[in-house]
Amino acid sequence: MSLIIDILLESWHLLLESSIFILFGLIVSGLLRVFLDPGTVSRHLGRGRFRSVFKASILGIPIPLCSCGVLPAAATLRKQGANKGAVTSFLISTPESGVDSIAITYALMDPIMTVVRPVAAFLTAFAAGISENLLGKPIENRSVVPDLTCPVDGCCDGRNCSPEAHRHHHTMTEKIGAGLRFAFTDVWGDLAVWFLIGLLLSGIITVMIPESVFSRYMGGGFLSMLIMLGVGIPIYICATASTPIAASLILQGVSPGAALVFLMTGPATNITSLTVLVRILGKRATAIYLFSIAVCAVGFGLLIDWIYQFLGISAQAVVGQAAKSIPMGLELAAAILILLLSVKPVGRFFQSRFAGPKAADRHAGHVHTSTERSEHCTGGNCGCSH
């Protein structure tokens, strides 16, 4: 019993440290949803071997979608004219990063990892996209049909009214309100269960596994990168949920480079998403996607270990220092709010898995809007809860 209490206390401690940063990331993601025009995004990803890949790599960094949630969004981009290289880049940079995961990385880890993580995601995505466009067939000029549906409430499809007219459909307050609803229901609905699981796994790692086990086999070097690569590629875990696990691994003696390999591979790859990618992009592009992630993850892992050694910084000593500047009362309020927001998605998660065929039929019978279809998982290939 005491072991369970120790695990829960350790998980609660991590939640306190990260909650205020999670809320900040969610708010930014909701505002991006309302104010970032998806039509503009898709129009910039169809032309040019290099420019489209660069834009896709950049645009994917702040968007908070998991490795399964990004698949329908990428499929939509492909249909709207994005070339395979741009889609490949978007598929890598989006799940590996996000405003929410960047914020929680700052809270639970340190400024170095906070900067390196999105930079590594961008460079990996760019390398994979360029490889696909150079090694693949010549890029075809495809007609782009952007989705201009109103992101606030779907009041119009954006085609039968001019952009000037549509700007007057909703006030700034309505747009911000819609963004916050999207953040705290849709975005957190996809992340909540997996983030809480990540917290529990972090508590288990900290309490039950001796530090000597990790420091002996994953304290640095090429072998530790390969071990973490084998762990990260097949599992499903989102960027936000992987962060507390990586922080716990560092505290237990894992090198920051090996932790970065986990942060790069876990969110971007899993067995289910790879099978779907074969259908969206083809076998060759999927192989390039996986090979680029593996090579870049190991390369950046070795580089980040060298950076810490060169600067004389102990990753264990600086983990979680940023969160210590947040007042305890604010941390407690944010943690309670996170738990309250998690009640509904956690309930849906258990209902969909344990309530029997009727509940599954009701879930399957839900008709998604065009926005839901483009930004959330559909069908039976997803591990997300929504």
Backbone torsions as a table, in degrees:
resi	resn	phi	psi	omega
1	MET	NA	-41.5	-179.9
2	SER	-63.9	-32.1	178.5
3	LEU	-64.1	-43.4	178.6
4	ILE	-63.6	-41.3	179.2
5	ILE	-63.6	-42.0	178.2
6	ASP	-61.4	-41.6	179.1
7	ILE	-64.0	-45.1	179.9
8	LEU	-64.9	-39.2	178.6
9	LEU	-64.9	-40.6	178.4
10	GLU	-65.7	-41.1	177.5
11	SER	-64.7	-40.4	178.3
12	TRP	-63.3	-39.4	178.6
13	HIS	-61.4	-42.9	177.8
14	LEU	-65.0	-38.2	178.4
15	LEU	-63.6	-42.2	178.0
16	LEU	-59.5	-43.1	-177.4
17	GLU	-68.5	-29.8	-171.3
18	SER	-103.3	-17.0	-167.5
19	SER	-61.4	-44.2	-177.0
20	ILE	-65.7	-33.5	179.1
21	PHE	-74.4	-32.8	175.8
22	ILE	-64.0	-45.1	179.8
23	LEU	-61.7	-40.6	177.6
24	PHE	-61.4	-45.8	179.0
25	GLY	-62.8	-38.8	178.8
26	LEU	-64.1	-42.5	-179.5
27	ILE	-62.3	-44.9	178.9
28	VAL	-63.3	-40.5	-179.9
29	SER	-64.1	-38.2	177.9
30	GLY	-65.4	-40.1	178.3
31	LEU	-68.2	-36.1	174.9
32	LEU	-60.2	-40.4	-179.0
33	ARG	-59.8	-38.2	-175.8
34	VAL	-84.5	-39.2	-171.4
35	PHE	-99.3	-11.4	176.7
36	LEU	-94.1	112.9	-175.1
37	ASP	-73.7	115.0	179.9
38	PRO	-64.7	-27.0	177.2
39	GLY	-65.9	-41.1	176.9
40	THR	-63.0	-40.4	179.2
41	VAL	-59.1	-52.2	-175.3
42	SER	-67.2	-31.8	-179.1
43	ARG	-67.2	-24.7	-176.6
44	HIS	-90.9	-1.0	-173.2
45	LEU	-109.8	11.5	-174.8
46	GLY	-104.5	-17.6	-173.0
47	ARG	-121.6	140.1	175.0
48	GLY	90.5	133.6	179.5
49	ARG	-69.4	-34.5	-173.5
50	PHE	-104.0	-45.9	-174.6
51	ARG	-63.0	-42.7	-178.9
52	SER	-65.4	-37.2	179.3
53	VAL	-68.1	-42.3	178.3
54	PHE	-59.9	-46.0	-179.1
55	LYS	-65.4	-41.5	-179.7
56	ALA	-64.6	-38.8	179.7
57	SER	-64.7	-41.3	179.2
58	ILE	-69.4	-45.8	-175.3
59	LEU	-66.0	-28.4	-179.0
60	GLY	-74.4	-22.1	-174.1
61	ILE	-58.3	-50.3	-174.9
62	PRO	-83.3	-12.3	-172.2
63	ILE	-80.1	124.0	-175.0
64	PRO	-88.9	76.8	175.0
65	LEU	-121.3	142.4	179.6
66	CYS	-80.2	177.4	-175.9
67	SER	-66.6	-26.0	174.1
68	CYS	-86.7	-39.2	-178.9
69	GLY	-65.9	-26.4	-178.6
70	VAL	-77.0	-18.7	-175.5
71	LEU	-62.1	-51.4	178.2
72	PRO	-64.9	-32.6	176.8
73	ALA	-64.8	-41.6	178.4
74	ALA	-67.0	-38.7	177.6
75	ALA	-61.7	-38.9	177.8
76	THR	-65.5	-43.6	177.6
77	LEU	-59.7	-40.1	179.0
78	ARG	-62.5	-43.0	179.7
79	LYS	-67.6	-29.4	-177.6
80	GLN	-87.0	4.9	172.1
81	GLY	117.6	-4.6	-180.0
82	ALA	-67.7	136.6	178.9
83	ASN	-75.8	167.7	-174.0
84	LYS	-63.1	-36.1	178.6
85	GLY	-63.4	-42.6	179.0
86	ALA	-65.9	-41.1	178.9
87	VAL	-64.7	-41.4	177.4
88	THR	-60.2	-44.0	178.5
89	SER	-62.0	-44.8	179.9
90	PHE	-62.4	-38.2	-179.6
91	LEU	-67.2	-22.8	-179.9
92	ILE	-93.4	-51.0	-174.4
93	SER	-69.2	-30.2	-176.9
94	THR	-68.5	-55.6	-179.0
95	PRO	-72.8	-24.5	-179.8
96	GLU	-74.9	-18.4	-176.9
97	SER	-138.5	-164.3	-176.5
98	GLY	143.1	150.0	-177.8
99	VAL	-60.3	-33.9	-179.9
100	ASP	-69.3	-44.4	-178.7
101	SER	-71.2	-32.5	175.6
102	ILE	-64.0	-43.4	179.8
103	ALA	-63.5	-44.1	-178.3
104	ILE	-72.7	-27.8	173.9
105	THR	-63.5	-41.0	176.8
106	TYR	-64.1	-36.6	-177.8
107	ALA	-72.1	-45.6	-170.7
108	LEU	-97.1	-15.7	-175.9
109	MET	-120.1	-110.8	-178.2
110	ASP	-159.2	167.9	-177.3
111	PRO	-60.3	-34.1	-179.3
112	ILE	-61.8	-50.6	-179.9
113	MET	-66.3	-32.4	178.5
114	THR	-62.1	-37.2	179.3
115	VAL	-80.7	-45.0	-174.7
116	VAL	-65.4	-37.0	-174.8
117	ARG	-59.3	-54.0	178.0
118	PRO	-69.1	-31.6	177.8
119	VAL	-64.2	-44.2	178.2
120	ALA	-63.8	-38.4	178.3
121	ALA	-62.8	-43.6	179.9
122	PHE	-63.7	-49.0	-176.4
123	LEU	-66.7	-37.3	176.5
124	THR	-64.6	-45.4	179.2
125	ALA	-62.4	-41.6	-179.2
126	PHE	-65.3	-43.3	179.3
127	ALA	-63.2	-42.7	-179.8
128	ALA	-66.6	-42.6	-179.3
129	GLY	-65.2	-43.3	178.1
130	ILE	-63.7	-41.3	178.9
131	SER	-60.7	-42.3	-179.9
132	GLU	-65.1	-44.2	-178.1
133	ASN	-70.2	-31.2	179.9
134	LEU	-81.8	-36.7	-177.4
135	LEU	-88.8	-18.8	-177.0
136	GLY	-86.9	-169.9	178.8
137	LYS	-69.8	156.7	176.7
138	PRO	-53.8	141.0	-177.6
139	ILE	-68.4	127.6	179.7
140	GLU	-88.3	147.0	174.8
141	ASN	-82.0	106.2	-176.8
142	ARG	-105.9	141.4	177.2
143	SER	-70.8	133.1	-176.5
144	VAL	-97.6	127.4	178.3
145	VAL	-120.1	83.2	-174.3
146	PRO	-67.5	149.4	176.6
147	ASP	-87.2	108.9	-176.4
148	LEU	-105.2	16.4	-179.1
149	THR	-57.9	138.8	-179.6
150	CYS	-56.4	123.4	-177.9
151	PRO	-78.3	-9.6	-177.5
152	VAL	-80.0	-55.8	-179.6
153	ASP	-144.5	12.1	179.9
154	GLY	66.7	29.7	-174.7
155	CYS	-66.4	-23.2	177.2
156	CYS	-154.3	164.7	-178.0
157	ASP	-88.8	1.8	177.6
158	GLY	78.4	2.7	-177.4
159	ARG	-108.2	-32.1	-177.1
160	ASN	-91.4	4.0	173.9
161	CYS	-141.8	148.0	-177.5
162	SER	-73.9	156.3	176.6
163	PRO	-55.7	-34.5	179.3
164	GLU	-64.9	-40.8	179.3
165	ALA	-69.5	-38.2	-177.2
166	HIS	-68.5	-26.9	179.4
167	ARG	-61.8	-23.3	-178.0
168	HIS	-93.5	1.2	-179.6
169	HIS	-71.2	-31.6	-175.0
170	HIS	-137.9	143.1	176.4
171	THR	-78.1	167.6	177.5
172	MET	-61.1	-37.5	178.7
173	THR	-62.4	-41.5	179.0
174	GLU	-65.4	-38.9	179.7
175	LYS	-66.2	-44.5	179.3
176	ILE	-65.0	-40.8	177.5
177	GLY	-61.1	-41.7	178.1
178	ALA	-65.2	-38.8	178.0
179	GLY	-63.8	-41.7	179.5
180	LEU	-67.9	-39.5	177.2
181	ARG	-62.3	-42.4	178.1
182	PHE	-61.5	-42.2	-177.9
183	ALA	-65.2	-46.7	-172.3
184	PHE	-86.4	-10.6	177.1
185	THR	-111.8	-61.4	-176.0
186	ASP	-70.9	-54.8	-176.1
187	VAL	-65.4	-52.0	-179.3
188	TRP	-68.9	-28.0	175.7
189	GLY	-60.8	-33.9	177.5
190	ASP	-78.6	-26.6	-172.2
191	LEU	-99.8	-26.3	-166.1
192	ALA	-56.2	-53.6	-175.3
193	VAL	-60.0	-45.9	-176.0
194	TRP	-72.0	-31.3	175.4
195	PHE	-67.4	-43.4	178.6
196	LEU	-65.0	-38.4	175.3
197	ILE	-62.3	-41.0	177.6
198	GLY	-61.2	-39.3	177.1
199	LEU	-62.2	-45.0	-179.7
200	LEU	-64.5	-42.1	177.6
201	LEU	-62.6	-37.2	177.4
202	SER	-63.6	-42.4	177.5
203	GLY	-62.6	-41.0	178.9
204	ILE	-64.1	-44.6	179.6
205	ILE	-60.3	-45.0	-176.9
206	THR	-66.8	-40.1	-173.2
207	VAL	-85.2	-39.2	-166.7
208	MET	-100.0	-25.5	-174.4
209	ILE	-103.0	121.7	-179.5
210	PRO	-61.3	146.0	-179.4
211	GLU	-61.2	-31.8	-176.8
212	SER	-63.6	-29.5	-179.2
213	VAL	-63.4	-46.2	-178.0
214	PHE	-74.4	-43.2	-177.2
215	SER	-65.0	-28.2	-178.5
216	ARG	-74.1	-42.7	-173.2
217	TYR	-102.5	-23.6	-175.7
218	MET	-131.9	34.2	179.4
219	GLY	-82.9	1.6	179.2
220	GLY	139.3	164.7	179.2
221	GLY	97.9	169.9	-174.2
222	PHE	-63.1	-38.6	-177.8
223	LEU	-63.8	-40.5	179.4
224	SER	-64.5	-33.8	177.5
225	MET	-66.6	-41.3	179.8
226	LEU	-66.2	-40.0	178.1
227	ILE	-60.9	-46.4	-179.5
228	MET	-68.4	-30.9	176.1
229	LEU	-63.5	-43.4	178.1
230	GLY	-65.8	-27.9	177.6
231	VAL	-78.1	-42.4	-170.4
232	GLY	-78.5	-34.2	-173.1
233	ILE	-64.2	-47.8	-172.7
234	PRO	-81.5	-18.7	-172.1
235	ILE	-85.6	160.1	173.2
236	TYR	-104.7	123.4	173.8
237	ILE	-159.9	137.9	-177.7
238	CYS	-82.3	167.4	-176.2
239	ALA	-62.5	-38.8	-179.7
240	THR	-67.7	-44.8	-177.9
241	ALA	-70.5	-27.4	-178.9
242	SER	-73.2	-22.2	-174.0
243	THR	-66.3	-50.3	177.5
244	PRO	-62.0	-32.1	176.8
245	ILE	-64.8	-45.5	179.3
246	ALA	-62.7	-39.8	178.2
247	ALA	-62.6	-41.1	178.4
248	SER	-66.1	-38.4	178.3
249	LEU	-62.3	-41.7	178.4
250	ILE	-63.8	-42.5	178.5
251	LEU	-62.7	-26.1	180.0
252	GLN	-91.1	2.9	174.0
253	GLY	113.2	-3.0	176.4
254	VAL	-70.4	138.7	-179.6
255	SER	-67.3	151.1	178.3
256	PRO	-60.2	-31.0	178.0
257	GLY	-65.9	-43.8	177.4
258	ALA	-64.8	-37.7	176.8
259	ALA	-64.0	-37.7	178.5
260	LEU	-65.6	-37.2	176.1
261	VAL	-58.4	-43.0	177.4
262	PHE	-63.6	-41.9	-179.3
263	LEU	-66.7	-27.4	-178.7
264	MET	-86.9	-35.3	-175.3
265	THR	-91.3	-41.4	-177.7
266	GLY	-54.7	-52.5	-179.1
267	PRO	-70.9	-27.4	-172.0
268	ALA	-93.3	-17.6	-176.2
269	THR	-134.8	145.8	165.5
270	ASN	-164.9	163.3	-173.1
271	ILE	-58.5	-42.1	-177.5
272	THR	-64.8	-48.7	-177.0
273	SER	-65.3	-33.0	179.4
274	LEU	-65.7	-37.3	178.1
275	THR	-67.9	-35.3	177.4
276	VAL	-70.6	-36.9	179.2
277	LEU	-60.8	-36.2	177.6
278	VAL	-58.3	-37.6	180.0
279	ARG	-73.5	-35.4	-177.0
280	ILE	-79.7	-45.0	-172.1
281	LEU	-110.8	-23.5	-175.5
282	GLY	103.0	166.7	-175.1
283	LYS	-67.0	-43.4	-177.3
284	ARG	-63.4	-46.7	-179.6
285	ALA	-64.4	-36.7	177.6
286	THR	-66.0	-39.3	177.3
287	ALA	-64.1	-41.9	177.0
288	ILE	-62.7	-42.1	178.6
289	TYR	-56.9	-51.5	-176.4
290	LEU	-69.7	-42.2	-179.6
291	PHE	-63.8	-42.0	-179.0
292	SER	-63.7	-43.0	179.4
293	ILE	-62.7	-45.3	-177.5
294	ALA	-63.4	-48.8	-177.7
295	VAL	-64.9	-46.8	-178.3
296	CYS	-67.1	-37.1	179.7
297	ALA	-62.2	-47.1	179.0
298	VAL	-64.8	-42.8	179.7
299	GLY	-61.4	-47.9	179.0
300	PHE	-68.8	-31.2	176.2
301	GLY	-62.2	-46.8	177.8
302	LEU	-64.6	-37.8	179.9
303	LEU	-65.4	-44.1	-177.2
304	ILE	-68.3	-34.1	174.8
305	ASP	-62.6	-41.3	178.5
306	TRP	-64.5	-39.1	-179.7
307	ILE	-62.6	-45.9	178.9
308	TYR	-62.4	-41.9	179.5
309	GLN	-66.7	-40.8	179.9
310	PHE	-63.8	-39.5	-179.7
311	LEU	-82.9	-9.2	-179.6
312	GLY	69.4	33.5	-177.1
313	ILE	-105.8	133.1	173.5
314	SER	-90.0	118.0	-179.2
315	ALA	-61.1	-35.8	179.2
316	GLN	-63.4	-35.9	-175.7
317	ALA	-73.7	-27.7	-174.5
318	VAL	-104.0	-3.0	179.6
319	VAL	-61.6	128.5	174.5
320	GLY	77.1	11.8	-177.4
321	GLN	-68.7	-33.2	-177.4
322	ALA	-63.1	-36.5	-177.2
323	ALA	-68.1	-20.2	-177.3
324	LYS	-69.7	-15.3	179.6
325	SER	-83.8	-6.9	-179.2
326	ILE	-88.1	130.5	178.4
327	PRO	-57.9	143.9	-176.3
328	MET	-59.9	-40.1	-179.3
329	GLY	-62.5	-39.2	179.2
330	LEU	-69.2	-39.7	176.4
331	GLU	-60.7	-44.1	-178.6
332	LEU	-64.0	-44.5	179.6
333	ALA	-62.7	-42.6	-179.8
334	ALA	-66.2	-39.7	179.6
335	ALA	-64.4	-42.4	178.1
336	ILE	-63.7	-41.0	178.8
337	LEU	-63.2	-41.8	178.0
338	ILE	-60.2	-43.3	179.8
339	LEU	-65.0	-40.9	178.3
340	LEU	-64.3	-41.4	178.2
341	LEU	-66.6	-21.2	-176.7
342	SER	-86.6	-12.7	-175.0
343	VAL	-59.7	-49.1	-176.2
344	LYS	-66.4	-51.0	179.4
345	PRO	-63.4	-34.4	177.2
346	VAL	-66.3	-41.0	176.8
347	GLY	-61.8	-41.6	178.2
348	ARG	-64.8	-38.6	-179.4
349	PHE	-59.7	-49.4	-178.9
350	PHE	-70.8	-34.6	179.0
351	GLN	-65.1	-41.0	-178.2
352	SER	-68.4	-22.5	-175.8
353	ARG	-104.0	-23.9	-173.6
354	PHE	-125.0	-2.5	-176.3
355	ALA	-88.6	-1.1	175.1
356	GLY	96.9	179.3	-175.0
357	PRO	-61.6	-34.7	-176.6
358	LYS	-63.9	-42.8	178.9
359	ALA	-64.7	-39.2	178.1
360	ALA	-63.3	-38.7	178.9
361	ASP	-65.3	-39.9	179.0
362	ARG	-64.3	-40.9	178.9
363	HIS	-65.0	-42.1	-179.3
364	ALA	-67.8	-26.1	-177.4
365	GLY	-82.7	-5.2	179.1
366	HIS	-66.8	133.3	-179.6
367	VAL	-95.6	116.6	-178.2
368	HIS	-82.0	148.1	172.2
369	THR	-76.4	171.5	179.9
370	SER	-63.0	-33.9	178.1
371	THR	-66.4	-43.9	179.4
372	GLU	-62.0	-41.3	-178.9
373	ARG	-64.7	-32.9	-176.0
374	SER	-84.5	-20.0	-172.7
375	GLU	-122.0	0.2	-179.1
376	HIS	-133.2	163.3	-178.4
377	CYS	-72.5	144.2	176.7
378	THR	-131.0	159.0	176.3
379	GLY	75.8	-160.4	-173.4
380	GLY	-98.9	10.3	-175.5
381	ASN	-95.5	5.4	-170.0
382	CYS	-111.5	144.4	174.6
383	GLY	-98.6	-2.6	-176.7
384	CYS	-76.7	159.0	176.2
385	SER	-108.9	127.0	176.2
386	HIS	-160.0	NA	NA
